[in-house]
């Protein structure tokens, strides 16, 4: 979950925000109530922690599951297409 923070406050508290981002927190910076930027951990930092990345993916998938898609049928369709392309 991203915490919203006004741009003026972000400017005055940037070092503290960066410390919090380093621990994994995310912030949405707003200007007059409109979201203009996200302050999030760098991709490099996220990639180093594979377990945390897997947990975030699991949380994301559970939050908005794909419905109405037959995964087995899609896999078989892909295999059949691959077989046809080889011949």
N, C-alpha and C positions, 0 to 999 in steps of 0.2 A: 504494500500500500504506500502510495506517495503522499507526503505531507505537503500541503500548499503553503507557500511563503511569499510575501510581497517582495518585489524587486529591491526596494529600499532596505528592507530588513535583511535580505540575502546579501546585499552589498556590505552592510555593516557587520554581519556575522559570518562572512565567507569562510574564515579559517575554521570556525566551529562546525559549520556545515560540511566542510571537506573532511574533517575528522569523523563526522557521523557517516558520511558517504563511504569512507574507508571501512567502516564496520558493516556496511551492507544496506544502510538506509537510503531512501530515494526521496527527492523533493521535486515538486513542481513549482517553478517560479512564475509568479503572476505579475501583471502590470494592470492596475485598476480593475482587478478581478478577472482578467482574461489570462488564461494559461499561455505563456510565451516560451518556456524552456523547461527541460527536465534535467536535474542534476542527479546523476546515477553513477554507480560504480563502473569503472572502465571495463570493457570487454576482456582485456587482458587479465584483470584481477578476477573476473568471474570464471574465466577458463581454467585458472589454477585450481579452483575448488570444484572438482568434478562431482563430488557427492552432493554439494549444495545445488549445482546446476541440475542434477537429476531430480532433486526434490522440488525445485522450482518448476521443472517441466511437468512433473506429476501433479503438482498443485494446479498448474494451468490447465492441464487436460481434464482434471476432475471438475474444475470451475465451469468449463464450457465444453462438455463432451460433444463429439460429432455424432449426430443422430441420422438415421435413415440411410446409412451407408453400409453395404455388405462387404466387409474387408476381404473375406475369402473369395468372393466373386471378383473383386478388383485384382487380387493376386493372381487368380487363375487367368483372367483376361490379359494381364501383363505377360504371363508365361506363354499363352497362346500366341500373342503378338510377337514375342521374341522367337518362338519356333517358326512362325511364318516368315520372319525376316531372314532367318538362317537358310531357309530353302529357296 
